[in-house]
Amino acid sequence: MNAKTPVVGAVDELRRYVRARRAAGERIGLVPTMGALHAGHLSLVDAARQAADRVVITIFVNPAQFGPNEDFARYPRTLAADVEKLCSVAADLVFAPPVDEIYPPGFSTKVVLEGPATADLEDRFRPTHFSGVATVVTKLLNQAQADVAVFGEKDYQQLLVIKRLARDLDIATEIVGAPTLREADGLAMSSRNVYLSGEDRARAKELHGALSEAARRILAGENIGAATAGAGAAVADAGFEVDYLEARHAETLAPVSSLADGPIRLLAAAKLGATRLIDNIAVQS
């Protein structure tokens, strides 16, 4: 049986742990999360383990990245169950700070972004989201001083935002993306999938199916605009309210019009009932 993964809530405790492991010559990996962990999160721990000797997982439901009408209050908080899951993959430390440890009284700083954060995708619908993400991630990277930090590709725009953030602010931590884990029917694993009703869960697979079909059509030579429009219509026909379904350059998120424009990523966000799902895939043979 794996030993219980220790949990700390103070930045000083986290830093003491990191200093001790560094003094022993060990590399530190960081996996920032908001908890409600599933197999996709555990795969990020495995990815961090490939690049580091010790893996620290942060669990913090960040109020700064939720808009006023979003699901901060009801976002699942399952710390005890999360720690049990992390024990099963031999995670080394959980940093689970209270809100006032991250945002103490008088906190008045935020990170303002351009570049991939203003690509007219998630930012079109969640205009304050990436500033909240960037602020907390900057703090976590500074607090942990890890050698490598792993983020999932499911939140693809976020991954590019964080990579650019680390480059622009000379943050030494290497930012690594890890592949999206999927359910058997193709639905991207997400903590918010628990919100789906039984009927909606059965239909949720159509988002990934439409992206996959659009990628196939683009690779077969179809016009990118026609392929993405067809995919958006298919998602709407399945009962989703589509926010966007677009083809973008995989490194810059600039719009693309042909395969010659560079590596392409298809990105989508759509509501199914009360649940908003996001997904993306690479267009590659």
Buried (B, 14 or more C-beta within 10 A) or exposed (E): EEEEBEBBBEBEBBBEBBEEBBEEEBBBBBBBBBBBBBEBBBBBBEBBBEBBBBBBBBBBBBBBBBEEEBBBEEBBEBBEEBBBBBBEBEBBBBBBBEEEBBBEEEEEEBBEBEBBBBBEBBBEBBEBBBBBBBBBBBBBBEBBBBBBBBBBBBBBBBBBBBBBBBEEEEBEBBBBBBEBBBBEEBBBBBBBBEBBEEEBBEBBBBBBBBBBBBBEBBBEEBEBEEBBEBBBEBBBEBBBEBBBBBBBBBEBBEBBEEBEBEBBBBBBBBBBBEBBBBBBBEBEE
